[in-house]
Amino acid sequence: MKIAVTGAAGRLGRETVRLLVHAGHEVTGVDVVGAPAQGGGHFHVADLCDASSTLQALGESETVVHLGNHTTSYGRPAGKVFNENVAMNFNVLEAARAAGARRIIFASSVQVIRRERLACEDTPSGLSRLPLDGEMPAVPSNPYSLSKAVGESQLRYAAANFGMTAVALRFPALLPDLSTLARAEPYPEALVDEAFTWLSYADAARCIQACLMSPIIGYRCYFPAHPRPWVRQPVEALRQRYFPEVPVTVALPLVSFVDGQRLRQETGWAPQDGQA
């Protein structure tokens, strides 16, 4: 399969390119940074904010993995983050349509569903329910998460109007491994409405691969996260402490903040790292 991976010079992009090349696909990495793709494949330098550059980079791709957005609002002009992310997403979708691509995977974010609530704050949660899944309503709270919410709408548009299979993956914090972040207590600046969720880069890349190869059609939105939180406490104790007012849709005691059943059933994916 001919696959284009935007944002290929980033950590997740490099991991994804390596995995897909190893699986035997013809992969073209695309990034504004002129670094070679890690793990093989071709590499194309392109500014995704430029429509013609994006069109040329995607070429005749059969599938597009779109990871190439600004990664955060913090420390960057709000207008630049929002406007350029939305423009990149539109240009990639149009280039994918022109190439005849039938499937696109988009890196969304857990930020789409959470409020900016810190562990040190004594304020109610903004979450609509627990456990979290890909069908949670979007409640963006910063320009970055707003751009991701719009990106999800752009995917629904592509699925409805171009006949594409369009998948949004609301990634949580991505880590090399759990030891990078795991601790007994949340640090004061932890954004607790992310429900202490995380995923390894390798598992995120494997999730992308599973979504590429599964028989799903139309628009899908998933929340690929590890079932175990990065805070080393029982989930039910964390729920009672930080989310006592949030409705729970499964039987108590809560054993995970993540409901990955639909993702597992439809793609066969489940996280492999950090099970011990």
Long-range contacts (C-beta under 8 A, 24 or more apart in sequence): 1-25, 1-26, 1-62, 1-63, 1-212, 2-26, 2-28, 2-59, 2-60, 2-61, 2-62, 2-63, 3-27, 3-28, 3-61, 3-62, 3-63, 3-64, 3-65, 3-212, 4-28, 4-29, 4-30, 4-57, 4-58, 4-59, 4-61, 4-63, 4-64, 4-65, 4-101, 5-29, 5-30, 5-37, 5-41, 5-64, 5-65, 5-67, 6-30, 6-31, 6-48, 6-57, 6-64, 6-65, 6-66, 6-67, 6-68, 6-88, 6-92, 7-31, 7-66, 7-67, 7-68, 7-69, 7-107, 8-37, 8-41, 8-43, 8-67, 8-68, 9-33, 9-35, 9-37, 10-67, 10-68, 10-71, 11-174, 11-201, 12-67, 12-107, 12-171, 12-174, 12-201, 12-204, 12-205, 13-67, 13-68, 14-38, 14-39, 15-201, 15-202, 15-204, 15-205, 16-65, 16-67, 16-204, 16-205, 16-208, 16-209, 17-41, 18-205, 19-205, 19-206, 19-208, 19-209, 20-65, 20-209, 20-212, 23-209, 28-57, 28-58, 28-59, 28-61, 30-57, 30-58, 30-68, 31-68, 32-68, 48-87, 48-88, 48-91, 48-92, 49-84, 49-87, 49-88, 49-91, 50-91, 51-91, 51-94, 51-95, 54-88, 54-91, 54-92, 54-94, 54-95, 55-91, 55-94, 55-95, 55-98, 57-95, 58-92, 58-95, 58-96, 58-98, 58-99, 58-101, 59-99, 60-99, 60-100, 61-96, 61-99, 61-101, 62-99, 62-100, 62-101, 62-102, 62-103, 63-101, 63-102, 63-103, 63-104, 63-105, 63-212, 64-92, 64-95, 64-96, 64-99, 64-101, 64-103, 64-104, 64-105, 65-104, 65-105, 65-208, 65-212, 66-92, 66-104, 66-105, 66-106, 66-107, 67-107, 68-92, 69-107, 69-147, 69-148, 69-151, 70-144, 70-147, 71-144, 72-144, 73-142, 73-143, 73-144, 73-145, 78-142, 78-143, 79-143, 81-143, 81-144, 81-147, 82-143, 82-144, 82-146, 82-147, 85-144, 85-147, 85-148, 85-150, 85-151, 86-147, 86-150, 86-151, 86-154, 89-147, 89-150, 89-151, 89-154, 90-154, 93-154, 93-155, 93-157, 93-158, 93-162, 96-158, 96-164, 97-158, 97-162, 97-164, 101-164, 102-163, 102-164, 102-165, 103-164, 103-165, 103-166, 103-167, 103-212, 104-155, 104-158, 104-164, 104-165, 104-166, 104-167, 105-167, 105-169, 105-208, 105-211, 105-212, 106-151, 106-152, 106-155, 106-166, 106-167, 106-168, 106-169, 107-169, 107-171, 108-148, 108-151, 108-152, 108-168, 108-169, 108-170, 108-171, 108-221, 109-144, 109-145, 109-148, 109-170, 109-171, 110-170, 110-171, 110-172, 110-173, 110-194, 110-197, 110-223, 110-225, 111-140, 111-141, 111-142, 111-144, 111-145, 111-148, 111-194, 112-138, 112-139, 112-140, 112-145, 112-148, 112-149, 112-152, 112-170, 113-137, 113-138, 113-139, 113-170, 113-193, 113-223, 114-139, 114-141, 114-191, 114-193, 114-194, 114-195, 115-139, 115-141, 115-193, 116-141, 116-142, 116-191, 116-193, 117-191, 117-192, 117-193, 118-188, 118-189, 118-190, 118-191, 118-192, 119-186, 119-187, 119-188, 119-189, 119-190, 119-192, 119-242, 120-188, 120-189, 124-245, 125-192, 125-193, 125-242, 125-243, 125-245, 125-246, 126-193, 127-193, 127-195, 127-243, 127-246, 128-246, 128-247, 129-246, 129-247, 129-248, 129-249, 130-195, 130-239, 130-243, 130-246, 130-247, 130-248, 130-249, 130-254, 130-257, 131-195, 131-248, 131-249, 131-250, 131-254, 131-256, 131-257, 131-258, 131-259, 132-195, 132-197, 132-223, 132-225, 132-257, 132-258, 132-259, 133-222, 133-223, 133-258, 133-259, 133-260, 133-261, 133-262, 134-168, 134-170, 134-220, 134-221, 134-222, 134-223, 134-262, 134-263, 135-221, 135-262, 136-223, 152-221, 155-219, 156-219, 159-218, 159-219, 160-219, 165-216, 165-217, 165-218, 165-219, 165-220, 166-218, 166-219, 166-220, 167-211, 167-216, 167-219, 167-220, 167-221, 167-222, 168-219, 168-220, 168-221, 168-222, 169-204, 169-207, 169-208, 169-211, 169-222, 169-223, 169-224, 170-221, 170-222, 170-223, 170-224, 171-199, 171-204, 171-224, 171-225, 172-197, 172-198, 172-199, 172-223, 172-225, 173-197, 173-198, 173-199, 173-230, 174-198, 174-199, 174-200, 174-201, 174-204, 175-199, 175-200, 175-201, 175-230, 176-200, 176-201, 177-273, 177-274, 178-226, 178-230, 178-273, 178-274, 181-230, 182-230, 182-231, 182-232, 183-230, 183-231, 183-232, 184-231, 184-232, 184-233, 185-231, 185-233, 186-231, 192-242, 195-229, 195-243, 195-257, 195-258, 196-229, 196-230, 196-231, 196-238, 196-257, 197-223, 197-225, 197-226, 197-229, 197-230, 197-257, 197-258, 198-225, 198-226, 198-229, 198-230, 198-274, 199-224, 199-225, 199-226, 199-271, 200-226, 200-271, 200-273, 200-274, 202-272, 202-273, 203-271, 203-272, 203-273, 206-269, 206-272, 207-263, 207-267, 207-269, 210-267, 210-268, 210-269, 211-267, 211-269, 214-266, 214-267, 214-268, 216-266, 216-267, 220-266, 222-262, 222-263, 222-267, 223-258, 223-259, 223-260, 223-263, 224-260, 224-263, 224-269, 224-271, 225-257, 225-258, 225-260, 225-271, 226-258, 226-271, 226-273, 226-274, 227-256, 227-258, 227-260, 227-271, 228-256, 228-274, 229-257
